[in-house]
Amino acid sequence: MKLVIINYGAGNIKSIQFAFNRLGIDAILSNDPEEILSADKIIFPGVGEASSAMKKLQETGLDTLIPNLKQPILGICLGMQLLCNSTEEGNTKGLGVFNTNVKRFSNEVKVPQMGWNVIKNLKSDLFSGIKENEYMYLVHSYYAEHCKQTIATTDYGINYASALQHNNFFGVQFHPEKSSLAGEKILDNFLKL
């Protein structure tokens, strides 16, 4: 299986690469459109600030390539948020795959949310073998609002979409690569989709 992690300078991609190594997959780090198009599965990671990450995608043409990909693609953290219509972070227009918007948590909660929290209302083969209220590791100041594409939810001051799915596109707000055995199981499920 050819797995490509999109390397556009916005993400701690080594930890994702190591997680797939543990599953017996040597993931390729690339921002080359040909390499990405020829992949069986794709990871779209992201750590950092939305507007600068989007600018990096635009500079390489990945902003037009990514929404048209036909193979299974998993957006992680900022990667998931960039697949939404827009984000309040830097008033950034997203890639429009997920029909929802990303908002900032209110100051009534500690921002960023950093640490372990549960996912529930699981609705996808991505969560095969994952039980309701499983703990996942999160680090984020912005959240995706609920929409018809929500496949998991989390509570943090507000109930929000912690995972999304539209056709071949999947997105998770949490970091499966840092979420122990349950996170590893989600990555393995993605490989089997």
Beta strands, then each sheet from edge to edge (+ up, - down):
strand 1: 3-6
strand 2: 28-30
strand 3: 41-44
strand 4: 73-76
strand 5: 84-87
strand 6: 92-93
strand 7: 98-104
strand 8: 113-119
strand 9: 134-140
strand 10: 142-144
strand 11: 150-155
strand 12: 159-166
strand 13: 169-172
sheet 1: 2+ 1+ 3+ 4+ 13+ 12- 11+
sheet 2: 6+ 5- 7- 10+
sheet 3: 8+ 9-
end
